[in-house]
Amino acid sequence: MNCAQHSDISGAAILSAGPAASTGQAPFHAGLLSEFDREDIGERALGVDERSGYRSILITGGAGFIGSFMVRKMITLYPEYHIVVVDKLDYCGSLNNLRAVKEAPNFQFIRGDITSADFIRFVLHHLKIDAILHFAAQTHVDNSFGDSFEFTKNNVLGTHVLLEAAKEHGIKRFIHVSTDEVYGEVPHDKPACREETILAPSNPYSATKAAAECLARAYHESFGVPVIITRSNNVYGPYQYPEKACSKFICQLLRNQPCTIHGDGSNSRRYIYAADVANAIDIIFHRGTLGQVYNIGSQYEITNLQLAHKLIELFAESRGEDAKVAIQRDIVFVGDRQLNDRRYAVNYQKLLALGWQQTVAFSAGIRKTIEWYRQHGETWWDDITDALIAHPGKRIAPVPTGWWQ
Ligand SMILES: NC(=O)c1ccc[n+]([C@@H]2O[C@H](COP(=O)([O-])OP(=O)(O)OC[C@H]3O[C@@H](n4cnc5c(N)ncnc54)[C@H](O)[C@@H]3O)[C@@H](O)[C@H]2O)c1
């Protein structure tokens, strides 16, 4: 078994039994995955006989939502790669997200923190990492209004540490996973943002993601670190810690609680299924041009209130209830966020030109997501009660009054 579950995340993490690609074990195959995962694995961006030349790939944040889609995909479709996951297992990450592949011969998990320079250097050097897919981040906007220093530390410093180690070590490709939120709000009368649009983040989360991007770009320009940046719309699907609208509403409804709508619910988001994002990142990793940015987008746009209505209707349908009655009962309006961008929208022609296509319609992806949470939502993480309250934001402890006043 190549899955190390160490409690020590101080930096000098102990690695699990060395690279498994050399053990001569049979490659992992999709038949060992759950029914949920099998259809989400998709296809290789490289032809079956094509080889990229990479051997050992580090995926940061691979125990999180999107990162774990990427890990399952890479482990299954690319037996020639040794996949090393580094994740500190924060509240939103779970080893359960990786359970399906933990026996795969080309998989290795290390619990550790990307902000530790010594630890990251050690991993890159000893595991001969030649490419990095960087997902690890603090990702919940609500939390960033409270404990925003955590966002700077993990998202900015963490990325900086990785870039510096990548520079020293001579990494061949570095995919930096960012978000559409770095463009800031996009009013309805403005065109969807192209990759060259000037960044205008408006909340602490998106500001730290934009700052991390600036560092990534600077390391590319100054030192030739082979960076590619991706910026995606809102992602939904199984395995997401239920703090973001889609997964949270589903878990609230499964507990017979109302969906908590921030403000009047008129803010809209574009949604894309996680497997489509993993496909896009596979294509960008293998076919994208160094130094470029690629938007990952969807045309499926829906307000938060419409999303809640849609979910309530689906639940009512499965429970044989009257949807109108259920909507009256299962919606509660709560105070809005400190700031809630009305809308994001990206133009993703560049990605389409690389050969990517969206494959999962929202109507299909959302049914599958609901079914996954029905089966696993209450047992996958620790108690999720706190995540389901209206504004779960982690707050910085109030500054104690003291001698300096
Ligand atoms: N979820 C979305 O809708 C969305 C949309 C666009 C972009 N993104 C970006 O995609 C990436 C992945 O998002 P997600 O939704 O899967 O996030 P997530 O919150 O589900 O997972 C993040 C993972 O990173 C790990 N992590 C955080 N800080 C770390 C550190 N210092 N060291 C090691 N591990 C650390 C966490 O333990 C967790 O497993 C993020 O960079 C995010 O900004 C997400």
The ligand as a Gaussian input file, in Angstrom:
#p B3LYP/6-31G(d) Opt

LIG

0 1
 N      -14.526000      24.756000      -6.321000
 C      -14.668000      25.664000      -7.251000
 O      -15.796000      26.024000      -7.623000
 C      -13.443000      26.295000      -7.902000
 C      -13.639000      27.117000      -9.015000
 C      -12.515000      27.686000      -9.642000
 C      -11.250000      27.425000      -9.155000
 N      -11.092000      26.634000      -8.054000
 C       -9.710000      26.394000      -7.580000
 O       -9.457000      25.001000      -7.705000
 C       -8.573000      24.571000      -6.667000
 C       -9.186000      23.398000      -5.940000
 O      -10.448000      23.799000      -5.417000
 P      -11.392000      22.781000      -4.619000
 O      -12.757000      23.290000      -4.732000
 O      -11.065000      21.399000      -5.022000
 O      -10.856000      23.048000      -3.144000
 P      -11.070000      22.240000      -1.786000
 O      -11.277000      23.272000      -0.749000
 O      -12.072000      21.149000      -1.952000
 O       -9.660000      21.518000      -1.590000
 C       -8.489000      22.215000      -1.317000
 C       -7.478000      21.193000      -0.823000
 O       -6.236000      21.857000      -0.611000
 C       -5.697000      21.404000       0.623000
 N       -4.828000      22.458000       1.149000
 C       -5.182000      23.735000       1.479000
 N       -4.116000      24.405000       1.911000
 C       -3.058000      23.548000       1.856000
 C       -1.679000      23.658000       2.185000
 N       -1.171000      24.794000       2.695000
 N       -0.881000      22.587000       2.005000
 C       -1.398000      21.426000       1.521000
 N       -2.697000      21.253000       1.209000
 C       -3.509000      22.315000       1.366000
 C       -6.906000      21.126000       1.510000
 O       -6.597000      20.228000       2.567000
 C       -7.888000      20.526000       0.493000
 O       -7.760000      19.141000       0.425000
 C       -8.334000      25.788000      -5.773000
 O       -7.087000      26.351000      -6.099000
 C       -9.474000      26.733000      -6.112000
 O       -9.109000      28.083000      -5.933000
 C      -12.152000      26.062000      -7.418000

